[in-house]
Amino acid sequence: MSTGQEHVLGDDGQFHVEDEAVDLGVYRWEDWVVFALFWILAAIVFYQVFTRYVLDDPAGWTEEIARYFLVAVVFIGAAMSVRRNNHIQVDYFYRLIPRALGRVLSTAVDLLRAAFLGYATWLTWLLIQRIGSSRMAIVDLPMGWVFGAILFGFALMFWRSLQVARRHWKAGYSILERPEFGLEDRASVQGFEEVK
């Protein structure tokens, strides 16, 4: 072994590794909301399985409510991916085109994403106005609650997409142009702080 490498086995022949400190600062408030919604969903699904297979008397409301909690987890959780800018993207062509054209296309991607999410927010608002007062199939609650979670998710995605576009504008590049720098790496290299 070279002297510059960390030794895993100590002089006593035991395995010695130190874990990195856990940093909860990378998570934002929406991450914790999704975390809570996910565990509520898990409890509902567990209750559904328990009543169906153990008690042999399935609770009818669990399937519908679990579906709506899953919808909330997906739409609000998508804001985490927008904030971290880790949705699926193709960056290969940015290596083939001139840097100036790559910058223009990257900015266009940021603007189109924000425009799409803003429009989706508006359409969801209109949908709530039309059918938000209708009732759920099994549980007598308004469907507006479900669409409200979708609206909240789209609005949060829109807000986070504006923040990402601003960060890209200030940095002078995006992860599409320079995929070797992830969002966290970029924050440490250039002194950017992620907007909380």
Buried (B, 14 or more C-beta within 10 A) or exposed (E): EEEEEEEEEEEEEEEEEEEEEEEEEEEBEBBEBBEEBBEBBEEBBEBBEEBBEEEEEBBEBBBBBBEBBBBBBBBBBBBBEBBBBEEEBEBEEBEEEEEEEBBEBBBEBBEEBBEBBBEBBBEBBEBBEEEBEEEBEEEEBBBBEBBBBBBBBBBBBBBBBBBBBEBBEEBEBBBBBBEEBBBEEBBEEEEEEBEE
